[in-house]
Amino acid sequence: MDKFFKEVPRERMVAGYRRTIRGIRADRIRCVLIARDADECIVDDVRRLCEEKKVPYRFVCTKREMGDRLRLEVPCAVCSEAIDTAKF
């Protein structure tokens, strides 16, 4: 996870469940990080869609830690890397 936050440019980081889902459906996401303590329904949705679209995903730290690393004021269950800086 440290590698993700050090190497991925800030403008390509996508924080949040809805934005990540929209990006995966639009084939604009390179990889997905899921917090270990994310709600089961979120995990199931993201995993299913990632497997369907063949997007690699992995489980990492807690929601609080991910939010902190993304410099958010709230916890974050899912984040991803966009292929480019397009908005979705």
C-alpha positions in Angstrom: 0.0 0.0 0.0 2.8 2.4 0.8 4.1 1.9 -2.8 0.6 2.9 -4.1 0.5 6.2 -2.2 4.1 7.0 -3.1 4.1 6.2 -6.8 0.6 7.0 -8.0 0.1 10.7 -8.7 -2.5 12.4 -6.6 -4.6 13.4 -9.6 -5.0 9.7 -10.6 -6.1 8.5 -7.1 -9.9 7.8 -6.9 -11.3 7.8 -3.3 -14.6 6.3 -2.5 -17.0 3.5 -3.3 -19.2 5.3 -5.8 -16.4 6.9 -7.9 -14.5 3.6 -8.0 -17.5 1.6 -9.1 -18.3 4.2 -11.8 -14.6 4.1 -13.0 -14.5 0.3 -13.1 -17.8 0.2 -15.1 -16.2 2.8 -17.5 -13.0 0.7 -17.8 -11.0 3.6 -16.4 -9.5 1.9 -13.3 -6.1 0.2 -13.2 -6.3 -1.3 -9.7 -8.4 -1.2 -6.5 -7.5 -1.2 -2.8 -10.2 -2.3 -0.3 -10.0 -1.6 3.5 -10.0 -4.8 5.6 -12.8 -3.4 7.8 -15.0 -2.3 4.9 -18.7 -3.3 5.1 -19.4 -6.7 3.6 -21.8 -5.4 1.0 -19.2 -2.9 -0.3 -16.6 -5.6 -0.4 -18.9 -8.0 -2.3 -19.9 -5.4 -4.9 -16.3 -4.2 -5.5 -14.9 -7.8 -5.7 -17.6 -9.0 -8.0 -17.2 -6.0 -10.4 -13.4 -6.3 -10.3 -13.5 -10.0 -11.2 -16.0 -9.3 -13.9 -13.9 -6.6 -15.5 -10.6 -8.3 -14.6 -9.3 -5.4 -12.5 -6.8 -6.4 -9.9 -7.7 -5.7 -6.3 -6.3 -6.3 -2.8 -7.1 -5.8 0.8 -5.0 -3.3 2.8 -5.2 -1.3 6.0 -8.3 0.0 7.8 -10.7 2.6 6.6 -9.3 5.2 9.0 -5.7 4.6 7.8 -6.7 4.7 4.2 -8.6 8.0 4.7 -5.5 9.4 6.5 -3.2 8.4 3.6 -5.6 10.0 1.1 -5.6 13.1 3.3 -9.3 12.9 3.9 -11.2 13.9 7.0 -13.3 10.8 6.9 -12.5 7.0 6.7 -12.4 5.6 3.2 -13.4 1.9 2.4 -12.2 1.8 -1.2 -9.7 3.7 -3.3 -8.3 3.0 -6.8 -6.0 4.3 -9.5 -7.5 5.8 -12.6 -5.9 5.1 -16.0 -5.8 8.8 -16.6 -7.1 12.0 -14.9 -10.6 11.8 -16.6 -13.5 12.5 -14.3 -16.2 9.9 -13.9 
